[in-house]
Amino acid sequence: MAAKIEKLVKAVVAPGRTVKFEGSNVGPGGEVSLPVSEAAWLRSGGYLLDPAATAPTIAPGPAFEKEGDDNPPSAE
């Protein structure tokens, strides 16, 4: 009986995640080629990005303006 060969798909590691692939760690944004079933399992756990999902918008943090003196009060 011949072994079943499963189709491979390319996937991207999700932000904040790391997966071990072929003996080395692949961090966020790294690309891996995995069998379809394994990629689906890792996607369901949040380790790989879902290609059908919309990427979140990344915006800069809040901006603050300083009012008043440029010199802080003395600690006397």
C-alpha positions in Angstrom: 0.0 0.0 0.0 1.4 3.4 -1.0 1.7 6.2 1.5 -0.8 9.0 0.9 1.0 12.2 -0.1 -0.8 15.3 1.2 -0.8 18.6 -0.7 1.5 21.3 0.8 0.5 24.9 1.3 2.5 28.0 2.2 1.6 29.8 5.4 2.8 32.8 7.3 3.5 32.7 11.1 1.2 35.0 13.1 2.5 38.0 15.0 3.6 37.1 18.5 4.0 33.4 17.6 6.8 31.1 16.7 6.6 27.6 15.1 9.3 24.9 14.9 9.7 23.9 11.3 12.3 21.4 10.0 14.3 21.7 13.2 14.5 25.5 13.4 12.3 28.2 14.9 10.3 30.4 12.4 9.1 33.7 13.9 6.3 36.1 13.1 6.1 36.9 9.4 8.2 33.8 8.5 6.9 31.5 5.7 6.5 27.7 6.1 5.3 25.0 3.7 3.1 22.4 5.5 0.5 19.8 4.7 -3.0 21.2 4.4 -4.3 19.5 7.5 -1.4 20.6 9.7 -1.7 24.2 8.4 -5.4 24.2 9.2 -4.7 22.9 12.7 -2.1 25.6 13.4 -4.4 28.3 12.0 -7.2 27.2 14.3 -4.7 27.6 17.2 -3.7 31.1 16.1 -0.1 30.2 15.1 -0.5 30.9 11.4 -2.3 33.8 9.6 -5.6 33.0 7.9 -5.2 34.1 4.3 -8.9 34.8 4.1 -8.9 37.2 7.1 -8.4 40.9 6.8 -5.1 42.1 8.4 -5.7 44.5 11.3 -4.8 48.2 10.8 -1.8 49.2 12.7 -1.8 52.8 13.8 0.7 54.9 15.7 0.0 55.4 19.4 -1.4 58.6 20.9 0.5 61.8 20.4 0.9 64.2 23.4 1.8 67.8 23.4 3.5 69.4 26.4 1.9 72.6 27.6 3.5 75.3 29.8 7.2 75.7 30.8 9.9 73.7 29.3 11.5 73.6 32.8 10.0 71.3 35.4 9.5 72.8 38.9 12.5 72.4 41.2 12.4 69.9 44.0 13.1 72.3 46.9 
